[in-house]
Amino acid sequence: MEIIDLSQEIYHEMPVFSVLPPVSIKVHATHEEWENITNTNTKTPSVYKLEMSEHTGTHVDAINHMGIEHKELSIDKMPLTNFYTSAICLDFTHKNLEELITAKELESACKKANLTIRQGDTVLICTDHYEKTFGTENWPKGPGITAEAAYWLGNKKIAAFGVETMNPGVKGVSNKQVHKICGELGFTHYENLINLKKLLHRGRFRFIGLPLKIRGGTGSPVRAVAIFE
């Protein structure tokens, strides 16, 4: 069995979407404090304090994040089967900054890879945007799917799709629509994935992206992995 980590590292003041609170990770307690060691200049963390949004790093959106009409469908109420699925990964590494991905292009990528999207799948979209731009001024300018591509995916009854960018659509162009379509059709998406290039040209695999059980949560960080057996 091979497990491929698809998750970003979470760290103090990491880049996040512009409207989200910054990530703060500070030492809350040390081993020296617990052991009453006073004659040392070292501080060895025993507990960290984390402050961040549910949508930090590699995360999944809950349906209640998609619109006010879905306010009851929080992350803790979504079936766990949504986050443990069969999956495929499609190659869009040729896409440039803020370039759109259409339904026709998704269909063509499936044919090129000899893959079929099945009901209940997670569909991962590899653009290599993380490797190309993370930590630079271009990180917020990722490619994304169109509204009609979101409808195309949703009508195939997938569980979710996933991207390496901070947005599933292009900010200011299709992103808000894509979120609303996910809510309308009852599927979700993962953002800020990494290592998707390692999944290309390898066929089907198992995808796991289990969220924290946050009461009323609008999303959750996940430790997303791909498993080849």
C-alpha positions as protocol buffer text, in pm:
chain_id: "A"
residue {
  index: 1
  type: MET
  ca { x: 0 y: 0 z: 0 }
}
residue {
  index: 2
  type: GLU
  ca { x: 123 y: 350 z: -88 }
}
residue {
  index: 3
  type: ILE
  ca { x: -12 y: 657 z: 93 }
}
residue {
  index: 4
  type: ILE
  ca { x: 48 y: 999 z: -66 }
}
residue {
  index: 5
  type: ASP
  ca { x: 3 y: 1305 z: 156 }
}
residue {
  index: 6
  type: LEU
  ca { x: -206 y: 1572 z: -20 }
}
residue {
  index: 7
  type: SER
  ca { x: -213 y: 1821 z: 267 }
}
residue {
  index: 8
  type: GLN
  ca { x: -41 y: 2152 z: 329 }
}
residue {
  index: 9
  type: GLU
  ca { x: 159 y: 2209 z: 643 }
}
residue {
  index: 10
  type: ILE
  ca { x: -16 y: 2440 z: 892 }
}
residue {
  index: 11
  type: TYR
  ca { x: 216 y: 2695 z: 1050 }
}
residue {
  index: 12
  type: HIS
  ca { x: 224 y: 3038 z: 1214 }
}
residue {
  index: 13
  type: GLU
  ca { x: 131 y: 3324 z: 976 }
}
residue {
  index: 14
  type: MET
  ca { x: 99 y: 3093 z: 675 }
}
residue {
  index: 15
  type: PRO
  ca { x: -66 y: 3241 z: 362 }
}
residue {
  index: 16
  type: VAL
  ca { x: -446 y: 3227 z: 378 }
}
residue {
  index: 17
  type: PHE
  ca { x: -736 y: 3361 z: 172 }
}
residue {
  index: 18
  type: SER
  ca { x: -750 y: 3739 z: 208 }
}
residue {
  index: 19
  type: VAL
  ca { x: -1074 y: 3763 z: 409 }
}
residue {
  index: 20
  type: LEU
  ca { x: -979 y: 3490 z: 657 }
}
residue {
  index: 21
  type: PRO
  ca { x: -820 y: 3548 z: 998 }
}
residue {
  index: 22
  type: PRO
  ca { x: -443 y: 3497 z: 1013 }
}
residue {
  index: 23
  type: VAL
  ca { x: -302 y: 3174 z: 1153 }
}
residue {
  index: 24
  type: SER
  ca { x: -149 y: 3213 z: 1497 }
}
residue {
  index: 25
  type: ILE
  ca { x: 36 y: 2927 z: 1665 }
}
residue {
  index: 26
  type: LYS
  ca { x: 194 y: 3005 z: 2001 }
}
residue {
  index: 27
  type: VAL
  ca { x: 334 y: 2805 z: 2291 }
}
residue {
  index: 28
  type: HIS
  ca { x: 70 y: 2766 z: 2560 }
}
residue {
  index: 29
  type: ALA
  ca { x: 268 y: 2547 z: 2801 }
}
residue {
  index: 30
  type: THR
  ca { x: 618 y: 2402 z: 2822 }
}
residue {
  index: 31
  type: HIS
  ca { x: 768 y: 2089 z: 2972 }
}
residue {
  index: 32
  type: GLU
  ca { x: 992 y: 2309 z: 3182 }
}
residue {
  index: 33
  type: GLU
  ca { x: 683 y: 2465 z: 3340 }
}
residue {
  index: 34
  type: TRP
  ca { x: 523 y: 2125 z: 3400 }
}
residue {
  index: 35
  type: GLU
  ca { x: 840 y: 1988 z: 3560 }
}
residue {
  index: 36
  type: ASN
  ca { x: 912 y: 2308 z: 3758 }
}
residue {
  index: 37
  type: ILE
  ca { x: 1250 y: 2344 z: 3590 }
}
residue {
  index: 38
  type: THR
  ca { x: 1367 y: 2701 z: 3647 }
}
residue {
  index: 39
  type: ASN
  ca { x: 1742 y: 2690 z: 3593 }
}
residue {
  index: 40
  type: THR
  ca { x: 1729 y: 2674 z: 3212 }
}
residue {
  index: 41
  type: ASN
  ca { x: 1704 y: 2908 z: 2917 }
}
residue {
  index: 42
  type: THR
  ca { x: 1520 y: 2652 z: 2705 }
}
residue {
  index: 43
  type: LYS
  ca { x: 1144 y: 2626 z: 2654 }
}
residue {
  index: 44
  type: THR
  ca { x: 1025 y: 2293 z: 2518 }
}
residue {
  index: 45
  type: PRO
  ca { x: 662 y: 2311 z: 2398 }
}
residue {
  index: 46
  type: SER
  ca { x: 418 y: 2068 z: 2558 }
}
residue {
  index: 47
  type: VAL
  ca { x: 100 y: 2240 z: 2430 }
}
residue {
  index: 48
  type: TYR
  ca { x: 47 y: 2487 z: 2148 }
}
residue {
  index: 49
  type: LYS
  ca { x: -243 y: 2733 z: 2119 }
}
residue {
  index: 50
  type: LEU
  ca { x: -389 y: 2751 z: 1766 }
}
residue {
  index: 51
  type: GLU
  ca { x: -600 y: 3036 z: 1630 }
}
residue {
  index: 52
  type: MET
  ca { x: -728 y: 2994 z: 1274 }
}
residue {
  index: 53
  type: SER
  ca { x: -1043 y: 2960 z: 1069 }
}
residue {
  index: 54
  type: GLU
  ca { x: -1207 y: 2633 z: 967 }
}
residue {
  index: 55
  type: HIS
  ca { x: -1091 y: 2712 z: 613 }
}
residue {
  index: 56
  type: THR
  ca { x: -719 y: 2711 z: 685 }
}
residue {
  index: 57
  type: GLY
  ca { x: -475 y: 2516 z: 472 }
}
residue {
  index: 58
  type: THR
  ca { x: -599 y: 2198 z: 309 }
}
residue {
  index: 59
  type: HIS
  ca { x: -968 y: 2193 z: 401 }
}
residue {
  index: 60
  type: VAL
  ca { x: -1315 y: 2087 z: 293 }
}
residue {
  index: 61
  type: ASP
  ca { x: -1618 y: 2316 z: 274 }
}
residue {
  index: 62
  type: ALA
  ca { x: -1945 y: 2220 z: 441 }
}
residue {
  index: 63
  type: ILE
  ca { x: -2270 y: 2265 z: 250 }
}
residue {
  index: 64
  type: ASN
  ca { x: -2376 y: 2541 z: 491 }
}
residue {
  index: 65
  type: HIS
  ca { x: -2080 y: 2743 z: 365 }
}
residue {
  index: 66
  type: MET
  ca { x: -2236 y: 2758 z: 18 }
}
residue {
  index: 67
  type: GLY
  ca { x: -2537 y: 2977 z: 106 }
}
residue {
  index: 68
  type: ILE
  ca { x: -2779 y: 3087 z: 377 }
}
residue {
  index: 69
  type: GLU
  ca { x: -3043 y: 2845 z: 250 }
}
residue {
  index: 70
  type: HIS
  ca { x: -2817 y: 2555 z: 354 }
}
residue {
  index: 71
  type: LYS
  ca { x: -2758 y: 2676 z: 711 }
}
residue {
  index: 72
  type: GLU
  ca { x: -2854 y: 2343 z: 870 }
}
residue {
  index: 73
  type: LEU
  ca { x: -2605 y: 2133 z: 667 }
}
residue {
  index: 74
  type: SER
  ca { x: -2294 y: 2187 z: 880 }
}
residue {
  index: 75
  type: ILE
  ca { x: -1975 y: 1984 z: 857 }
}
residue {
  index: 76
  type: ASP
  ca { x: -2068 y: 1763 z: 1155 }
}
residue {
  index: 77
  type: LYS
  ca { x: -2392 y: 1659 z: 981 }
}
residue {
  index: 78
  type: MET
  ca { x: -2239 y: 1558 z: 648 }
}
residue {
  index: 79
  type: PRO
  ca { x: -2207 y: 1179 z: 592 }
}
residue {
  index: 80
  type: LEU
  ca { x: -1857 y: 1044 z: 650 }
}
residue {
  index: 81
  type: THR
  ca { x: -1893 y: 852 z: 324 }
}
residue {
  index: 82
  type: ASN
  ca { x: -1854 y: 1190 z: 147 }
}
residue {
  index: 83
  type: PHE
  ca { x: -1494 y: 1203 z: 268 }
}
residue {
  index: 84
  type: TYR
  ca { x: -1389 y: 842 z: 200 }
}
residue {
  index: 85
  type: THR
  ca { x: -1431 y: 772 z: -169 }
}
residue {
  index: 86
  type: SER
  ca { x: -1292 y: 635 z: -490 }
}
residue {
  index: 87
  type: ALA
  ca { x: -1110 y: 908 z: -682 }
}
residue {
  index: 88
  type: ILE
  ca { x: -941 y: 1016 z: -1001 }
}
residue {
  index: 89
  type: CYS
  ca { x: -699 y: 1298 z: -1080 }
}
residue {
  index: 90
  type: LEU
  ca { x: -710 y: 1501 z: -1404 }
}
residue {
  index: 91
  type: ASP
  ca { x: -415 y: 1683 z: -1561 }
}
residue {
  index: 92
  type: PHE
  ca { x: -450 y: 2060 z: -1598 }
}
residue {
  index: 93
  type: THR
  ca { x: -87 y: 2151 z: -1535 }
}
residue {
  index: 94
  type: HIS
  ca { x: -90 y: 2352 z: -1858 }
}
residue {
  index: 95
  type: LYS
  ca { x: -333 y: 2607 z: -1713 }
}
residue {
  index: 96
  type: ASN
  ca { x: -203 y: 2957 z: -1638 }
}
residue {
  index: 97
  type: LEU
  ca { x: -288 y: 3211 z: -1370 }
}
residue {
  index: 98
  type: GLU
  ca { x: -664 y: 3283 z: -1335 }
}
residue {
  index: 99
  type: GLU
  ca { x: -740 y: 3067 z: -1639 }
}
residue {
  index: 100
  type: LEU
  ca { x: -1077 y: 2892 z: -1648 }
}
residue {
  index: 101
  type: ILE
  ca { x: -1138 y: 2520 z: -1682 }
}
residue {
  index: 102
  type: THR
  ca { x: -1454 y: 2433 z: -1874 }
}
residue {
  index: 103
  type: ALA
  ca { x: -1679 y: 2128 z: -1871 }
}
residue {
  index: 104
  type: LYS
  ca { x: -1560 y: 2037 z: -2220 }
}
residue {
  index: 105
  type: GLU
  ca { x: -1200 y: 2044 z: -2099 }
}
residue {
  index: 106
  type: LEU
  ca { x: -1285 y: 1822 z: -1801 }
}
residue {
  index: 107
  type: GLU
  ca { x: -1450 y: 1574 z: -2035 }
}
residue {
  index: 108
  type: SER
  ca { x: -1152 y: 1584 z: -2268 }
}
residue {
  index: 109
  type: ALA
  ca { x: -910 y: 1529 z: -1976 }
}
residue {
  index: 110
  type: CYS
  ca { x: -1109 y: 1220 z: -1872 }
}
residue {
  index: 111
  type: LYS
  ca { x: -1087 y: 1077 z: -2223 }
}
residue {
  index: 112
  type: LYS
  ca { x: -716 y: 1151 z: -2249 }
}
residue {
  index: 113
  type: ALA
  ca { x: -650 y: 973 z: -1919 }
}
residue {
  index: 114
  type: ASN
  ca { x: -892 y: 690 z: -2007 }
}
residue {
  index: 115
  type: LEU
  ca { x: -1090 y: 759 z: -1689 }
}
residue {
  index: 116
  type: THR
  ca { x: -1463 y: 778 z: -1622 }
}
residue {
  index: 117
  type: ILE
  ca { x: -1622 y: 985 z: -1346 }
}
residue {
  index: 118
  type: ARG
  ca { x: -1849 y: 763 z: -1137 }
}
residue {
  index: 119
  type: GLN
  ca { x: -2123 y: 850 z: -892 }
}
residue {
  index: 120
  type: GLY
  ca { x: -1974 y: 915 z: -548 }
}
residue {
  index: 121
  type: ASP
  ca { x: -1623 y: 991 z: -679 }
}
residue {
  index: 122
  type: THR
  ca { x: -1388 y: 1264 z: -567 }
}
residue {
  index: 123
  type: VAL
  ca { x: -1241 y: 1436 z: -874 }
}
residue {
  index: 124
  type: LEU
  ca { x: -904 y: 1604 z: -817 }
}
residue {
  index: 125
  type: ILE
  ca { x: -788 y: 1875 z: -1056 }
}
residue {
  index: 126
  type: CYS
  ca { x: -410 y: 1904 z: -1085 }
}
residue {
  index: 127
  type: THR
  ca { x: -282 y: 2245 z: -1194 }
}
residue {
  index: 128
  type: ASP
  ca { x: 49 y: 2234 z: -1002 }
}
residue {
  index: 129
  type: HIS
  ca { x: -42 y: 2582 z: -877 }
}
residue {
  index: 130
  type: TYR
  ca { x: 91 y: 2516 z: -526 }
}
residue {
  index: 131
  type: GLU
  ca { x: 437 y: 2418 z: -649 }
}
residue {
  index: 132
  type: LYS
  ca { x: 447 y: 2706 z: -895 }
}
residue {
  index: 133
  type: THR
  ca { x: 331 y: 2993 z: -677 }
}
residue {
  index: 134
  type: PHE
  ca { x: 287 y: 2920 z: -305 }
}
residue {
  index: 135
  type: GLY
  ca { x: 436 y: 3199 z: -97 }
}
residue {
  index: 136
  type: THR
  ca { x: 451 y: 3439 z: -393 }
}
residue {
  index: 137
  type: GLU
  ca { x: 225 y: 3727 z: -500 }
}
residue {
  index: 138
  type: ASN
  ca { x: 67 y: 3494 z: -758 }
}
residue {
  index: 139
  type: TRP
  ca { x: -59 y: 3242 z: -502 }
}
residue {
  index: 140
  type: PRO
  ca { x: -410 y: 3400 z: -485 }
}
residue {
  index: 141
  type: LYS
  ca { x: -436 y: 3400 z: -868 }
}
residue {
  index: 142
  type: GLY
  ca { x: -498 y: 3034 z: -936 }
}
residue {
  index: 143
  type: PRO
  ca { x: -692 y: 2882 z: -1225 }
}
residue {
  index: 144
  type: GLY
  ca { x: -1039 y: 2750 z: -1148 }
}
residue {
  index: 145
  type: ILE
  ca { x: -1346 y: 2586 z: -1294 }
}
residue {
  index: 146
  type: THR
  ca { x: -1636 y: 2765 z: -1463 }
}
residue {
  index: 147
  type: ALA
  ca { x: -1993 y: 2762 z: -1335 }
}
residue {
  index: 148
  type: GLU
  ca { x: -2098 y: 2526 z: -1614 }
}
residue {
  index: 149
  type: ALA
  ca { x: -1809 y: 2294 z: -1522 }
}
residue {
  index: 150
  type: ALA
  ca { x: -1941 y: 2289 z: -1164 }
}
residue {
  index: 151
  type: TYR
  ca { x: -2286 y: 2193 z: -1295 }
}
residue {
  index: 152
  type: TRP
  ca { x: -2127 y: 1926 z: -1514 }
}
residue {
  index: 153
  type: LEU
  ca { x: -1947 y: 1771 z: -1216 }
}
residue {
  index: 154
  type: GLY
  ca { x: -2246 y: 1801 z: -985 }
}
residue {
  index: 155
  type: ASN
  ca { x: -2480 y: 1637 z: -1233 }
}
residue {
  index: 156
  type: LYS
  ca { x: -2251 y: 1334 z: -1229 }
}
residue {
  index: 157
  type: LYS
  ca { x: -2340 y: 1296 z: -858 }
}
residue {
  index: 158
  type: ILE
  ca { x: -1983 y: 1314 z: -735 }
}
residue {
  index: 159
  type: ALA
  ca { x: -1909 y: 1346 z: -364 }
}
residue {
  index: 160
  type: ALA
  ca { x: -1658 y: 1626 z: -414 }
}
residue {
  index: 161
  type: PHE
  ca { x: -1385 y: 1773 z: -629 }
}
residue {
  index: 162
  type: GLY
  ca { x: -1053 y: 1913 z: -514 }
}
residue {
  index: 163
  type: VAL
  ca { x: -812 y: 2183 z: -623 }
}
residue {
  index: 164
  type: GLU
  ca { x: -462 y: 2302 z: -533 }
}
residue {
  index: 165
  type: THR
  ca { x: -573 y: 2665 z: -518 }
}
residue {
  index: 166
  type: MET
  ca { x: -742 y: 2879 z: -252 }
}
residue {
  index: 167
  type: ASN
  ca { x: -1060 y: 2891 z: -463 }
}
residue {
  index: 168
  type: PRO
  ca { x: -1245 y: 2626 z: -666 }
}
residue {
  index: 169
  type: GLY
  ca { x: -1335 y: 2893 z: -923 }
}
residue {
  index: 170
  type: VAL
  ca { x: -1150 y: 3204 z: -1035 }
}
residue {
  index: 171
  type: LYS
  ca { x: -1189 y: 3485 z: -783 }
}
residue {
  index: 172
  type: GLY
  ca { x: -1421 y: 3759 z: -909 }
}
residue {
  index: 173
  type: VAL
  ca { x: -1519 y: 3551 z: -1213 }
}
residue {
  index: 174
  type: SER
  ca { x: -1670 y: 3212 z: -1125 }
}
residue {
  index: 175
  type: ASN
  ca { x: -1577 y: 3138 z: -764 }
}
residue {
  index: 176
  type: LYS
  ca { x: -1897 y: 3257 z: -595 }
}
residue {
  index: 177
  type: GLN
  ca { x: -2111 y: 3080 z: -854 }
}
residue {
  index: 178
  type: VAL
  ca { x: -1919 y: 2755 z: -808 }
}
residue {
  index: 179
  type: HIS
  ca { x: -1984 y: 2763 z: -434 }
}
residue {
  index: 180
  type: LYS
  ca { x: -2355 y: 2823 z: -486 }
}
residue {
  index: 181
  type: ILE
  ca { x: -2379 y: 2540 z: -740 }
}
residue {
  index: 182
  type: CYS
  ca { x: -2215 y: 2302 z: -494 }
}
residue {
  index: 183
  type: GLY
  ca { x: -2483 y: 2392 z: -241 }
}
residue {
  index: 184
  type: GLU
  ca { x: -2761 y: 2362 z: -498 }
}
residue {
  index: 185
  type: LEU
  ca { x: -2652 y: 2016 z: -615 }
}
residue {
  index: 186
  type: GLY
  ca { x: -2537 y: 1889 z: -275 }
}
residue {
  index: 187
  type: PHE
  ca { x: -2168 y: 1820 z: -330 }
}
residue {
  index: 188
  type: THR
  ca { x: -1857 y: 1988 z: -194 }
}
residue {
  index: 189
  type: HIS
  ca { x: -1493 y: 2064 z: -268 }
}
residue {
  index: 190
  type: TYR
  ca { x: -1147 y: 2060 z: -113 }
}
residue {
  index: 191
  type: GLU
  ca { x: -910 y: 2354 z: -144 }
}
residue {
  index: 192
  type: ASN
  ca { x: -533 y: 2393 z: -97 }
}
residue {
  index: 193
  type: LEU
  ca { x: -437 y: 2036 z: -186 }
}
residue {
  index: 194
  type: ILE
  ca { x: -77 y: 1951 z: -274 }
}
residue {
  index: 195
  type: ASN
  ca { x: 116 y: 1672 z: -450 }
}
residue {
  index: 196
  type: LEU
  ca { x: -155 y: 1608 z: -708 }
}
residue {
  index: 197
  type: LYS
  ca { x: 110 y: 1558 z: -979 }
}
residue {
  index: 198
  type: LYS
  ca { x: 203 y: 1235 z: -799 }
}
residue {
  index: 199
  type: LEU
  ca { x: -144 y: 1100 z: -880 }
}
residue {
  index: 200
  type: LEU
  ca { x: -145 y: 1164 z: -1254 }
}
residue {
  index: 201
  type: HIS
  ca { x: -144 y: 874 z: -1502 }
}
residue {
  index: 202
  type: ARG
  ca { x: -197 y: 618 z: -1224 }
}
residue {
  index: 203
  type: GLY
  ca { x: -568 y: 544 z: -1263 }
}
residue {
  index: 204
  type: ARG
  ca { x: -808 y: 516 z: -973 }
}
residue {
  index: 205
  type: PHE
  ca { x: -720 y: 539 z: -605 }
}
residue {
  index: 206
  type: ARG
  ca { x: -882 y: 578 z: -264 }
}
residue {
  index: 207
  type: PHE
  ca { x: -920 y: 936 z: -138 }
}
residue {
  index: 208
  type: ILE
  ca { x: -961 y: 1019 z: 232 }
}
residue {
  index: 209
  type: GLY
  ca { x: -1019 y: 1373 z: 360 }
}
residue {
  index: 210
  type: LEU
  ca { x: -1195 y: 1339 z: 695 }
}
residue {
  index: 211
  type: PRO
  ca { x: -1296 y: 1667 z: 863 }
}
residue {
  index: 212
  type: LEU
  ca { x: -1295 y: 1752 z: 1232 }
}
residue {
  index: 213
  type: LYS
  ca { x: -1634 y: 1711 z: 1399 }
}
residue {
  index: 214
  type: ILE
  ca { x: -1695 y: 2084 z: 1454 }
}
residue {
  index: 215
  type: ARG
  ca { x: -2046 y: 2151 z: 1584 }
}
residue {
  index: 216
  type: GLY
  ca { x: -2219 y: 2376 z: 1331 }
}
residue {
  index: 217
  type: GLY
  ca { x: -1893 y: 2409 z: 1136 }
}
residue {
  index: 218
  type: THR
  ca { x: -1882 y: 2562 z: 788 }
}
residue {
  index: 219
  type: GLY
  ca { x: -1578 y: 2356 z: 695 }
}
residue {
  index: 220
  type: SER
  ca { x: -1273 y: 2192 z: 845 }
}
residue {
  index: 221
  type: PRO
  ca { x: -902 y: 2137 z: 791 }
}
residue {
  index: 222
  type: VAL
  ca { x: -836 y: 1781 z: 673 }
}
residue {
  index: 223
  type: ARG
  ca { x: -538 y: 1549 z: 641 }
}
residue {
  index: 224
  type: ALA
  ca { x: -611 y: 1453 z: 282 }
}
residue {
  index: 225
  type: VAL
  ca { x: -442 y: 1141 z: 144 }
}
residue {
  index: 226
  type: ALA
  ca { x: -449 y: 925 z: -167 }
}
residue {
  index: 227
  type: ILE
  ca { x: -409 y: 551 z: -122 }
}
residue {
  index: 228
  type: PHE
  ca { x: -291 y: 310 z: -390 }
}
residue {
  index: 229
  type: GLU
  ca { x: -322 y: -61 z: -310 }
}
